[in-house]
Amino acid sequence: MAKLAINGGDKLINRPLGKPWPIYDEREEKALLDVLHSGMWWRGGERLKGSESKVSAIEDAFAAYHQAKYGVAVTNGTVAIECALRAAGVEAGHEVIVPALTFVASATAIVMVNAVPIFADIDPKTFNLDPDAFEAAITPKTKAVVVVHNGGYPADMDRIIEIAKRHNVVVVEDCAHAHGSEWRGTRVGALSGLGTFSFQAFKPFTCGEGGMVITNNEKYAERAFSYHHIGRLPGRPFYEFHVLGSNLRMTEWQGAILLAQLTRLDEQIETRERNGKYLDEGLKQIEGVNPIARDPRVTRWGFYYRNFLYDQEAFGGVPRDTFIQAVRAEGAPIGAGAHGRPIYQNPVFLEMNFGETGCPIKCPLYGEPVDFTKVYCPQAEHASTNIALSIPHANFLGGTEDIELILEAIRKVRANIGELKSA
Ligand SMILES: Cc1ncc(COP(=O)(O)O)c(C=O)c1O
């Protein structure tokens, strides 16, 4: 008789784990009603003081939370990257390096500002940009690098910043997964040039849709502000437009929700960290699944999902996806994170779906176009198909007994792996 649920055996976990997401209470209700009754549903044309606008207040508070001087709140994490790249001076003819294995927006945002994404391989032990691959990809056209802290686990920022400085490349940290994460005691985002965040509904800090650009550089902050405000300059007449820009302004509703959410963020990150470490310790005891070997410079891991690694050989050759299906059938919410496939394997790149003219990839300012069908990042391909495992953050907001259940599900599949081999 089969033991594994995927083969008809009893399912191990029959209740939800962690906490339903998003979490809210009367703080959010009051904040929304305050905005409603104020009649001020947007910030208006100026960057007001924090006490006068919820958007200004969350810009100040969230930038300060990430130890940055400046914040520009925007409508989502995708346009936050576009805004940061514009602020960094990226334009047609430039290349921007991006890790091959992350969410597609990290690369399509580069195309949206008329530059060419150059995919660099990842470190399969962390799923983050490999600093050597980054350096090897630099050319005279390289203007910036989008560094993604995959799953919130900080990339090797010591090496990345050192390489970027040496080659005069602006660092944009895509922190869409990394709210509250720290590298050597400093919060990610403003470690070098600019940082971007997503506050989309699934993210561990959310208002449904939203984003932010943060920086310590006044010039970048001013440019980001103008770009998100259709090219206006602070203090100038409302109908006077100085630079090319778009409308990426966050509403007061989003600002109000985020201010309320911020009152819980530290406690949530600490609970996730505690349970994340519990998971990692448990994984170490199970042959064939390994936590990310924690770099001591990662002093805080505020994660969107907790990444870990599958060793197919140790599981007698059972493919990673079969393992995921078997563990999920036991009721444990594991997946492969934002690792569906390397970005360049998406049709938008493979089929060069950049419109009739093919700009900016086919652009006289750029030169010989990149052939994305020829891009090959072996570690990204191997990790996305065979190694990457992850568990979403909300599962870590309950007690350790929930994590114990996830470990128990993995142990059960491990103990009955023969059932999967013969399948
Ligand atoms: C790494 C990364 N960058 C950017 C984004 C885009 O954020 P948004 O969905 O808010 O546009 C996401 C979204 O999941 C992401 O995972």
The ligand as an SDF file (V2000), in Angstrom:
LIG
                    3D

 16 16  0  0  0  0  0  0  0  0999 V2000
   12.7320   40.3730   -8.3270 C   0  0  0  0  0  0  0  0  0  0  0  0
   11.5180   41.1780   -8.6850 C   0  0  0  0  0  0  0  0  0  0  0  0
   11.6740   42.3840   -9.2200 N   0  0  0  0  0  0  0  0  0  0  0  0
   10.6220   43.1530   -9.5500 C   0  0  0  0  0  0  0  0  0  0  0  0
    9.3340   42.7260   -9.3520 C   0  0  0  0  0  0  0  0  0  0  0  0
    8.1980   43.5620   -9.8140 C   0  0  0  0  0  0  0  0  0  0  0  0
    7.3900   44.0380   -8.7870 O   0  0  0  0  0  0  0  0  0  0  0  0
    5.8670   44.4330   -9.0710 P   0  0  0  0  0  0  0  0  0  0  0  0
    5.0870   43.1640   -9.1810 O   0  0  0  0  0  0  0  0  0  0  0  0
    5.4880   45.2470   -7.8740 O   0  0  0  0  0  0  0  0  0  0  0  0
    5.8370   45.2330  -10.3170 O   0  0  0  0  0  0  0  0  0  0  0  0
    9.1170   41.4740   -8.7770 C   0  0  0  0  0  0  0  0  0  0  0  0
    7.7470   40.9730   -8.5310 C   0  0  0  0  0  0  0  0  0  0  0  0
    7.5190   39.9040   -8.0390 O   0  0  0  0  0  0  0  0  0  0  0  0
   10.2400   40.6740   -8.4380 C   0  0  0  0  0  0  0  0  0  0  0  0
   10.0750   39.4440   -7.9390 O   0  0  0  0  0  0  0  0  0  0  0  0
  1  2  1  0
  2  3  1  0
  2 15  2  0
  3  4  2  0
  4  5  1  0
  5  6  1  0
  5 12  2  0
  6  7  1  0
  7  8  1  0
  8  9  2  0
  8 10  1  0
  8 11  1  0
 12 13  1  0
 12 15  1  0
 13 14  2  0
 15 16  1  0
M  END
$$$$
